[in-house]
Amino acid sequence: MKLVPLIPNDMEGQLEFLCEVLGKAFIDWVLVNPSGPLTPNQAEALDLLITLLRQGQSSVGHPGSARLILSGLTQYYPEVNTSALNYLRIRSTTQPLPRFTKSEDDLLDALTEAAVEIYGELLLNLRNPHAGILGPYASPVMQRLRAAVTSDPSLPFRLGDENAGVYIVTTAGQATSIQGTFAGTSIISAAWEQVRMHNPATPSLENLVEALPTALDKARTALSGSTVKTTGLCSFTGATLPSNAVIELGWGRLRSARFEDHPEFVDSMVERRTVGQAESGEEVVISDAGDVILEVDVPFRIDMPAAPIDFTADFTWPKQSSTLELEKRVLQVRIALMLALERATIPVVLPVWRRFVQPIGQGGSVGISDPELSAPRVPSTLSSMEVESWREWIGRLDSVELLRLGVAPARLLRAVAERRDPFDSLIDSVICWEAIFGGDAEMTLRVSSAIARLLRPPGPERQQLRREVADLYRLRSKVVHGVGVAMDDVIEASKTAIRLGIQIVRTLATDRVDLINKTSSERSILVLMD
C-alpha cells in the first residue's frame, strides 16, 4: 500500500499533497486550475480541505480513506443551495456552476443538471467505478432528477414513488434491484465510465454532458427488455505496447493501460512490478495489474422478474451472453499473440481484472485473477511491427471458431502461461493435441501420425516428427502413471510439446481452416487420408 507523507505546512506543499492524495483532476475542479499564487478564495478552500484531512491524518495512508473523510463535502447545505464541494468551487472561481442548453427531454435535462451537481463527486471517486454515486440527496437538483425518473413513461419505476424499485437479472451475471432514487445517478455514472474510455482518463464536464443522450437511450432500451451494446473490459499483464499505440479491432480495441483504468482495490497489484530485458537489451517493466486494456463490445440485456429472486428454488439465469462474448474475445486475443510472434521465449499475456460498463445498475462485480498464482512471466515490449502482426492475427481468428477446437486453445494457454510445474505443462500440451486429433482408439499412433502429416512434408522429416511425438506421448504416460522421470527431460519435453501445439493451431488457422469445424476424430482421419 502506498504511504502518503505527513501533511506539509507550506501552501505549495499542501497543494502538491492534495493532488497526490485526491487526484489532480479533483483539485483542479475545486480550486479551478490553481497555478501561481493562489487567490484568497482558493487559499481558503485549500485550507478547509487540509483541515478536514488533518482531522483524519491517521486514516490518510490510502486515497480511499481520504475520500471517506471528505465524503461529507458531497452533502447538500441549504445555506448555499448546493453541496459544500460545489460551494468551494463557486468560492474559488466567484462564478456559478456551469449551465447547459435545455433539450426537449425532461429527463435528459434533469440528468444534465445533476451531472453538473455531482461532477466533483465523480472526480473524487475517479478510480472507484462501483462507489455508488448518490449526489447531494436533499438538493433541489437531485430531487428534480428523482421526480423526472419516476415520471418518465419509458422507465419501469412507479410514478411519484422514488423508493420503489425493480428487480433485475443481467446477462453479465448480476442480480440486484434498482430504486428510482438511484436510477438517475446510475445513468450518469454509466455515461462517465463510457466517456472515460475514449477521452482523457479524466473527462471534462462537457465530455460527460455530451455522452448523456446516448447513455439515456441505452438505459431506456435496456430497461424495456431489449438487448443493447455495452463494453466489457479486461486488463492484461505480461507485455507493453508502444507509446500511444491503439489496436482497432472492429468489435473493440486494445490500448495501453492508464493508472486511472485500474480500480482502487487492485492498487497492491499496480505497485507489484516484474522487471525483464527486451531482446534489444532495454529494461522492460510490467505491472501485475496489467499494462494493456482490452475493450470489447458485448450484448447486454436486463430481465425483470416480478418478485425478489429465490435462488433456493428453481431459478433459470438468462444466458450469460455478455460474459461469454468477453471471454471469447479474451481467448482470441491471447491465442493471437502467441501465434503472431515467433520468439525464443513464447510471448503471453494474462488476464487480471474484468468488468462491464453497465447501462444502468447499482454497483457491479469485478473479477480478479492474481498473476502471482500463474507461471512466472517474462516481460516483453512489442514493437510496432509486432503490434501490427498481433492485429492481423486477431483479425484472422475472427473467421475461425476457436471453440470448435474444444479445450485445445485454453489448455495450450494454460501450459504456456499458467502452469508453474513442467509436469502439468506437458500434460496440458498433450491434452491440446488430443482435443484436436484424438479419437476412440490407437490414440498415440493416430495423434502422432496426424501431427506429423499436418506439419511436415512426406519423407524423413515427417517420420522423425512422428517418432518424436510418440516419444513425448510415452513420456506423458509415465508422468501420469507415476513412473519416475528426470526433471530435465520433462522440462524439455514440455517446451517441445508447447511449440508443437502452437504450430498445429497456427497451421489450422492459416492453411487448413477446412478442418476447424470438424470433430477431433474427423480431423485426424482427414489429415491421415490426405
Buried (B, 14 or more C-beta within 10 A) or exposed (E): EEEBEEBEEEBEEBBBBBBBBBBBBBBBBBBBEBEEEBBEBBBEBBEBBBEBBEEEEEEBBBBBBBBEBBBEBBBBBEEEEBBBBBBBBBBBBEEEBEEBEEEEBBBBBBBBBBBBBBBBBBBBBBBBBBBEBBBBBEBBBBBBBBBBBBBBEEBBBEEEEBEBBBBBBBBBBBBBBBBBBBBBBBBBBBBBBBBBBEBEBBBBBEBBBBBBBBBBBBBBBBBEEEBBEBBBBBBBBBBBBEEEBEBEBEBBBBBBBEEEBBBBBBBEBBEBEBEBEBEEEEEBEBBBBBBBBBBBBBBBBBBBBEEEBEEEEEEEEBEBBBBBBBBBBBBBBBBBBBBBBEEEEBBBBBBBBBBBBBBBBBEBEBBBBBBEEBBEBBBBBBBEEBBBBBBEBBEBBBEBEBBBBBBBBBBBBBBBBBBEEBBBBBBBBBBBBBBBBBBEEEBBBBBBBBBBBBBBEEEEEBEEBBEBBBBBBEBBEEBEEEEEBEEEBBBBBBBBBBBBBBBBBBBBBEEBBEBBEBEBBEBBBBBBEE
